[in-house]
């Protein structure tokens, strides 16, 4: 399973949760990633930011896969 497939499955699983379970998942994820979260560096200009995003083929592919996965969702 590719990383993008795994991420999409995780997002869908989390999205299906509610209440206390959702709070627990949030806490678990936050605790697990607290040492691994990279601080975002501000982009000097909006135009430069869009250019950099367009060059990131992997993230564009993941975003497209996510969008495709949501097209037939009844909950949307």
C-alpha positions in Angstrom: 0.0 0.0 0.0 1.4 3.4 -1.0 1.8 6.2 1.6 -1.0 8.2 -0.1 -3.3 5.2 0.1 -2.4 4.8 3.8 -3.0 8.5 4.5 -6.4 8.4 2.8 -7.5 5.3 4.8 -6.4 7.0 8.0 -8.3 10.2 7.2 -11.4 8.2 6.3 -11.2 6.1 9.5 -10.7 9.2 11.7 -13.5 11.0 9.9 -15.9 8.2 10.8 -15.3 8.6 14.5 -17.1 10.8 17.0 -17.0 12.1 20.6 -14.7 10.5 23.1 -13.0 8.2 20.5 -12.2 11.1 18.3 -10.7 13.0 21.3 -8.6 9.9 22.2 -7.3 9.6 18.6 -6.4 13.2 18.5 -4.4 12.8 21.8 -2.7 9.7 20.5 -1.7 11.3 17.2 -0.5 14.5 18.9 1.6 12.5 21.5 3.1 10.3 18.8 4.0 13.2 16.5 5.0 15.8 19.0 8.7 15.3 18.4 8.3 14.9 14.6 6.2 17.9 13.6 8.3 20.3 11.5 7.6 24.0 12.0 6.5 25.6 8.8 8.7 28.3 7.4 6.9 31.4 6.1 6.9 31.8 2.3 8.2 35.1 1.1 5.4 35.6 -1.3 2.1 34.1 -2.2 3.1 33.7 -5.9 6.4 31.9 -4.9 4.3 29.6 -2.6 2.0 28.6 -5.4 4.9 28.0 -7.7 6.5 25.7 -5.1 3.3 23.8 -4.6 2.9 23.2 -8.3 6.4 21.8 -8.5 5.6 19.2 -5.8 4.3 16.4 -8.0 3.9 13.9 -5.2 1.7 16.2 -3.1 -0.3 17.1 -6.2 -0.9 13.4 -6.9 -1.9 12.7 -3.3 -4.3 15.7 -3.4 -5.8 14.5 -6.6 -6.3 10.9 -5.2 -7.9 12.4 -2.1 -10.3 14.5 -4.2 -11.1 11.4 -6.3 -11.8 9.4 -3.2 -14.3 12.0 -1.9 -16.4 12.3 -5.1 -18.7 9.3 -4.3 -19.0 9.8 -0.6 -22.5 9.9 0.7 -21.5 12.0 3.7 -20.4 15.0 1.6 
